[in-house]
């Protein structure tokens, strides 16, 4: 790697050594792949949620089941701590829209 490439790589990663920049670059690639999978799973969850909402509305029920949403919030909070609640709220909003 040339000095220019090394400087560019360390500047992009914030690392002070080429070795650290290499580790960071590889880890970032893995994070990008994980993010793509997470986005795909959320999109899949949105589609399943739409099926549930359509069935509930077609049967004369309400679009949202607040008791179920509370279960989901608790599940995320228990698994991820307090920030899990925020993640769950955002996911629920994506899946059902704002109430």
Secondary structure, DSSP 8 states (H G I E B T S, - for coil): --HHHHHHHHHHH--SSHHHHHHHHHHHHHHHHHHHHHHHHHHHHHHHHHHHHHHHHHTT--S--HHHHHHHHHHHHHHH-HHHHHHHHHHHHHHH---
